[in-house]
Structure formats: C-alpha cells, structure tokens
Amino acid sequence: MAATHTLPSSPDVDAQVKRIIEDLPQINAKLQDASPQEIISWSIDNLPNLYQTTAFGLTGCVTLDIISRISAERAQQNGTPVKHLVPLIFVDTLYHFPQTLDLSERAAKHYQAPMYVYKPQGTDTTAAFEERWGPQLWERDEDTYDYLVKVEPARRAYEERSVQAVFTGRRRSQGADRASLAAVEVDETGLIKVNPLLNWSFAEVDKYVKEHGVPYNELLDMGYKSIGDWHSTSLPMGKDGVDERSGRWSNKAGKTECGLHKDYFKFKVLAEKKMREAELSRKDAAQV
C-alpha cells in the first residue's frame, strides 16, 4: 500500500514504517488469529513512536489494562521500575459526557499512564467553540463538526508528538465499516493503526472488564454500549441492544464513523472548504 507521509519522522523511523507497509500481508497473516496480548506485545516490540488513541470506550479500557500488565511484566523481568509503555492521546471534543471526562482522569491515574489531551484548536470550552462556530454545528454541518472537534485535534497530536503508530478500539463485531478490519492497517497518511481486540465480541470485552476490575464508564451500567459525544449517543437499538453501535448517530442515516477513520486528505479538503465559506458568510453578515 502506498502512503503519503505527513507525520514528522526520521530516516530510521521512515525505513521502519516502510518495512511495515511492505510486510503488511505477512504481518496480518501472523496476527489475524492472535490474542490481544500477542498483538499488543508484537506492536510494542516492532512499531515506532507507538501511542494509544482512546475515548475510553470499553475496548479502549481493556487495551489500556493489557498494556499496563505487559508493562509490569517486562519491568519485573528486566528488574527496572514499572513504566507504562504506551502513552495515551485523548481528544476532548468539548461535548463528551461528564462520566467520560471523569473516567479519562481515573483511568490515567489508575494505570499511571501518560495522557496527552487535545481540544479543538483555539478553544478550551464549549462556550468558546460555539461563540466561533455557532450552536449545534453537528446538526448544521456534521462533516465540519467532526473535522474541528476530532480529526484536526488528533492530527495535531500525531504531528506534535511524532506519532507513527496507534492502538485503536475498533472491533469486527461492531459491524459496518469495521466488519472487515485487519489487525494492522496503514492509512493514507502513513499512520499505522493496530486493532488488538478486532476478534472479540462485546460480551468478551465486558467479561474481561468484570474479571480484571478494569475502570469503565458509568454510563454502561445504564445500558449504553458505544459512547461518544452526548448529542450523538443514545441507548442501543434492536433486540436486547445487540447492535452495540446502533445508539451512535441514530438519527443520521448511513453514518457509522466520526471521521477519525475516514480518508484524511479528502475529509480535510472538504471541511476546510466549508470552513472558508462559513467565514466569508460571517464577514458578509457583519457588513450588513
């Protein structure tokens, strides 16, 4: 797969990423039936500048717990102090549930994991964001909203921290675009995405959480399964809520992803065009 690299790197890192891209079929053949622990261990050993991007969904919390256990095991084997081996990146959209924000702090503290929080550029509060872009932007222009609160902050995090590879919380059982996930993917920017729990069902994830005392979002106790921004999250639909992501964007026909896993370059061009048009409209209105 050819990739256009936009992330800061070094010649050694570029060569390492190039080898991963060239060997991707063999890597996925090796990891397609591997356990999450095996996929995570392989990633720590083989991927440069590795981070975990998470909104602290249940899968992300399990991934965090497994990384913590691997970190402790390796420290014991090496006779060194325990150090969480994969830092966290959390994109605060300014529209998360309070329970999600609370969990982000609790989980990072519980696992002693370095966490880097990124918000929409130039805004630290919901009020500041809406002063610039107006209320309920997600209703008026969901693509621009997704770009501003999720895609751009994530890309800025990757560039500032020289990220080359990330763990995601995606699983095949979540359906839609995720049904055909591979263990390791490379997107159009050259970012390596690893899906360590790709083969697990929601029930398996939930079982792990309960058996290992993993911190989780309190909204799960109310019946939620997939949790995003408060305005795009509802209880799952269908018999016994079996489709866990059916509660996301339930009023948006055909929408299954927020933009983080779409074609970055196409998404960026479209969003920036709309943002320029909106800025011109605001200037015209101010002159009337």
C-alpha positions as CSV (number, residue, x, y, z in Angstrom):
1,M,0.0,0.0,0.0
2,A,1.4,3.4,-1.0
3,A,1.1,6.1,1.7
4,T,1.7,9.8,1.7
5,H,3.6,10.6,4.8
6,T,2.6,13.8,6.6
7,L,3.9,12.9,10.1
8,P,7.3,14.1,11.4
9,S,9.8,11.3,11.5
10,S,13.5,10.4,11.0
11,P,15.2,8.3,8.3
12,D,15.4,5.3,10.6
13,V,11.7,5.6,11.5
14,D,10.7,6.1,7.8
15,A,12.6,2.9,7.0
16,Q,10.9,1.1,9.8
17,V,7.4,2.2,8.6
18,K,8.3,1.4,5.0
19,R,9.2,-2.2,6.1
20,I,5.9,-2.5,8.0
21,I,3.9,-1.4,4.9
22,E,5.8,-3.8,2.6
23,D,5.3,-6.7,5.0
24,L,1.7,-5.9,5.9
25,P,0.2,-9.0,4.3
26,Q,2.6,-11.3,6.2
27,I,2.1,-9.4,9.4
28,N,-1.7,-9.7,9.2
29,A,-1.4,-13.4,8.3
30,K,0.6,-13.8,11.5
31,L,-1.7,-11.7,13.7
32,Q,-5.2,-12.4,12.3
33,D,-5.9,-15.1,14.9
34,A,-3.6,-13.8,17.6
35,S,-4.8,-12.8,21.1
36,P,-5.0,-9.1,22.1
37,Q,-2.0,-9.7,24.4
38,E,0.0,-11.1,21.5
39,I,-0.9,-8.3,19.1
40,I,-0.1,-5.6,21.7
41,S,3.2,-7.3,22.6
42,W,4.2,-7.5,18.9
43,S,3.3,-3.8,18.4
44,I,5.4,-2.7,21.4
45,D,8.3,-4.7,20.0
46,N,8.0,-3.6,16.4
47,L,6.3,-0.3,15.9
48,P,8.0,3.1,16.3
49,N,6.5,6.0,18.3
50,L,3.5,4.0,19.4
51,Y,0.6,5.6,21.2
52,Q,-3.0,4.6,22.2
53,T,-5.7,6.9,21.0
54,T,-8.8,6.4,23.1
55,A,-12.1,8.0,24.1
56,F,-12.2,5.4,26.9
57,G,-14.8,3.1,25.4
58,L,-14.9,-0.4,26.8
59,T,-12.5,-1.8,24.2
60,G,-10.0,1.1,24.8
61,C,-10.1,0.4,28.6
62,V,-9.3,-3.2,28.1
63,T,-6.4,-2.3,25.8
64,L,-5.1,0.1,28.4
65,D,-5.3,-2.7,31.1
66,I,-3.5,-5.2,28.9
67,I,-0.7,-2.7,28.1
68,S,-0.4,-2.0,31.8
69,R,0.0,-5.7,32.6
70,I,2.6,-6.2,29.9
71,S,4.5,-3.1,31.1
72,A,4.6,-4.5,34.7
73,E,5.7,-8.0,33.5
74,R,8.5,-6.6,31.4
75,A,9.7,-4.3,34.2
76,Q,9.8,-7.3,36.6
77,Q,11.7,-9.4,34.0
78,N,14.2,-6.6,33.5
79,G,14.5,-5.6,37.1
80,T,13.5,-2.0,36.3
81,P,10.8,0.4,37.7
82,V,7.4,0.0,36.1
83,K,6.8,2.4,33.3
84,H,3.6,2.4,31.2
85,L,4.9,1.6,27.8
86,V,2.3,3.2,25.6
87,P,1.2,6.9,26.2
88,L,-2.4,7.9,25.7
89,I,-3.9,10.5,23.4
90,F,-7.4,11.7,24.4
91,V,-9.3,14.1,22.1
92,D,-11.6,16.2,24.3
93,T,-14.3,17.3,21.8
94,L,-15.8,19.6,24.4
95,Y,-19.0,17.6,24.1
96,H,-18.1,14.4,26.0
97,F,-20.4,13.2,28.8
98,P,-19.1,14.2,32.3
99,Q,-18.8,10.5,33.0
100,T,-16.3,10.1,30.1
101,L,-14.2,13.0,31.3
102,D,-14.2,11.6,34.8
103,L,-13.1,8.2,33.5
104,S,-10.3,9.6,31.5
105,E,-8.7,11.1,34.7
106,R,-9.5,8.0,36.8
107,A,-8.1,5.5,34.2
108,A,-4.9,7.5,33.5
109,K,-4.2,7.8,37.3
110,H,-5.1,4.1,38.0
111,Y,-2.6,2.9,35.3
112,Q,-0.1,5.7,35.8
113,A,-0.3,6.2,32.1
114,P,1.0,9.4,30.5
115,M,-2.0,11.1,28.9
116,Y,-2.0,14.0,26.4
117,V,-5.3,15.8,26.0
118,Y,-6.1,17.7,22.8
119,K,-9.1,20.0,22.2
120,P,-10.4,21.8,19.1
121,Q,-7.8,24.4,18.0
122,G,-8.0,27.7,19.7
123,T,-10.9,26.7,22.1
124,D,-10.8,25.3,25.6
125,T,-14.5,25.4,26.4
126,T,-17.9,24.6,24.7
127,A,-18.9,28.3,25.1
128,A,-15.7,29.4,23.2
129,F,-16.3,26.9,20.5
130,E,-19.9,27.9,20.0
131,E,-19.0,31.6,20.0
132,R,-16.9,30.9,17.0
133,W,-18.9,28.3,15.1
134,G,-22.4,28.7,16.5
135,P,-24.6,26.3,18.4
136,Q,-25.3,22.7,17.3
137,L,-22.8,22.7,14.5
138,W,-23.2,18.9,14.3
139,E,-26.8,19.5,13.1
140,R,-25.9,22.1,10.5
141,D,-22.7,20.6,9.1
142,E,-21.6,17.3,10.7
143,D,-18.5,16.9,8.5
144,T,-17.1,20.2,9.5
145,Y,-18.0,19.5,13.2
146,D,-16.2,16.1,13.0
147,Y,-13.2,17.7,11.5
148,L,-13.0,20.5,14.0
149,V,-13.5,18.5,17.2
150,K,-12.0,15.2,16.3
151,V,-9.9,14.9,13.1
152,E,-7.9,18.1,13.4
153,P,-7.0,17.7,17.1
154,A,-6.0,14.1,16.5
155,R,-3.8,15.1,13.6
156,R,-2.3,17.9,15.6
157,A,-1.5,15.4,18.4
158,Y,0.2,13.0,15.9
159,E,2.3,15.8,14.4
160,E,3.3,17.4,17.7
161,R,4.2,14.0,19.3
162,S,5.7,12.4,16.2
163,V,3.2,9.6,16.4
164,Q,3.8,6.8,13.8
165,A,1.5,4.1,15.2
166,V,-1.6,3.9,17.3
167,F,-3.8,1.4,19.1
168,T,-7.5,1.8,18.3
169,G,-10.6,0.4,20.0
170,R,-12.2,-0.9,16.8
171,R,-13.6,-4.5,16.6
172,R,-15.1,-6.5,13.7
173,S,-18.2,-7.3,15.8
174,Q,-19.1,-3.6,15.7
175,G,-20.2,-4.1,12.1
176,A,-20.5,-1.6,9.2
177,D,-17.0,-0.5,8.0
178,R,-15.4,-2.3,10.9
179,A,-16.6,-5.8,9.9
180,S,-13.5,-6.4,7.6
181,L,-10.8,-5.0,9.9
182,A,-7.3,-6.3,9.8
183,A,-5.1,-6.5,12.8
184,V,-2.7,-3.9,11.4
185,E,-3.6,-1.2,8.9
186,V,-1.8,1.8,7.3
187,D,-3.9,4.8,6.4
188,E,-3.4,7.3,3.6
189,T,-1.1,9.5,5.7
190,G,1.2,6.6,6.6
191,L,-0.2,6.2,10.2
192,I,-0.1,2.6,11.3
193,K,-3.3,1.6,13.1
194,V,-3.4,-1.5,15.2
195,N,-6.7,-3.1,16.3
196,P,-5.7,-5.5,19.1
197,L,-9.2,-6.6,20.0
198,L,-10.5,-7.0,16.5
199,N,-11.7,-10.5,17.0
200,W,-13.5,-10.0,20.3
201,S,-17.3,-9.6,20.8
202,F,-18.8,-7.0,23.2
203,A,-19.5,-9.9,25.6
204,E,-15.9,-10.9,25.6
205,V,-14.8,-7.3,26.3
206,D,-17.3,-7.0,29.0
207,K,-16.3,-10.3,30.6
208,Y,-12.6,-9.1,30.7
209,V,-13.6,-5.8,32.4
210,K,-15.5,-7.6,35.1
211,E,-12.9,-10.3,35.7
212,H,-10.0,-7.9,35.9
213,G,-11.6,-4.9,37.7
214,V,-11.0,-2.5,34.8
215,P,-12.2,1.1,35.3
216,Y,-15.1,1.8,32.9
217,N,-17.7,4.4,32.0
218,E,-20.6,4.5,34.5
219,L,-23.0,5.0,31.5
220,L,-22.5,1.3,30.7
221,D,-24.5,0.5,33.8
222,M,-27.4,2.4,32.3
223,G,-27.4,0.3,29.2
224,Y,-25.1,2.2,26.9
225,K,-22.5,0.3,24.9
226,S,-20.9,2.7,22.5
227,I,-20.3,6.1,23.9
228,G,-19.3,9.3,22.1
229,D,-20.4,12.9,22.3
230,W,-23.6,13.4,24.4
231,H,-25.6,14.7,21.4
232,S,-24.8,11.7,19.2
233,T,-25.2,8.9,21.7
234,S,-28.3,7.0,22.8
235,L,-29.2,3.6,24.1
236,P,-28.5,0.8,21.5
237,M,-31.5,-0.3,19.5
238,G,-32.7,-3.7,18.3
239,K,-33.4,-6.9,20.3
240,D,-31.6,-6.7,23.6
241,G,-29.5,-3.9,22.2
242,V,-27.4,-6.5,20.3
243,D,-26.1,-3.9,17.8
244,E,-23.8,-2.0,20.1
245,R,-23.2,0.9,17.8
246,S,-26.8,1.4,16.8
247,G,-27.0,4.1,19.5
248,R,-24.5,6.2,17.7
249,W,-25.8,8.8,15.3
250,S,-29.2,7.0,15.4
251,N,-30.8,10.0,13.6
252,K,-28.2,10.1,10.9
253,A,-28.9,7.5,8.2
254,G,-25.8,5.7,7.0
255,K,-23.4,7.4,9.4
256,T,-21.2,4.9,11.2
257,E,-17.8,6.7,11.8
258,C,-16.9,10.1,13.2
259,G,-14.2,11.0,10.7
260,L,-11.1,9.6,12.5
261,H,-11.2,6.5,10.3
262,K,-12.1,8.2,7.0
263,D,-9.8,9.4,4.2
264,Y,-8.0,12.2,6.0
265,F,-7.0,14.2,2.9
266,K,-10.5,14.2,1.3
267,F,-12.0,15.0,4.7
268,K,-9.6,17.8,5.3
269,V,-10.1,19.4,1.9
270,L,-13.9,19.3,2.2
271,A,-14.0,20.6,5.7
272,E,-11.6,23.4,5.1
273,K,-13.6,24.5,2.0
274,K,-16.8,24.6,4.1
275,M,-15.0,26.5,6.9
276,R,-13.8,29.2,4.4
277,E,-17.3,29.5,3.1
278,A,-18.7,29.9,6.6
279,E,-16.1,32.5,7.4
280,L,-17.0,34.5,4.3
281,S,-20.7,34.3,5.2
282,R,-19.9,35.6,8.7
283,K,-17.9,38.5,7.3
284,D,-20.7,39.4,4.8
285,A,-23.3,39.3,7.6
286,A,-21.2,41.5,9.8
287,Q,-21.0,44.1,7.0
288,V,-24.8,44.3,6.5
